[in-house]
Amino acid sequence: MFDSVVAWYGMLPVGARGAVTLAVGLPVAWIAFRVAVGLAKGLVRSIVAAVLAFLLATVPGNLILHDAYSQLQEKASMSAVM
């Protein structure tokens, strides 16, 4: 089967070979491009998620939680005084 397709392609005039190459190559290239874009988006999202998780689990996240806890302590002490 493959040999007959290659023989058919080889007998085509040069212009027809170019047209067949474009007709087959364009959809294949488009699919490859979409796959690459999808992989790149996934990689970027993964990197952003990892950076955010790291930041929230370290100093900035600790500062936010500490500040929230301090505010809760102040509210509790104010309500106990009243």
Residue pairs with C-beta under 8 A, 6 or more apart in sequence:
9 17
9 20
12 20
55 61
56 64
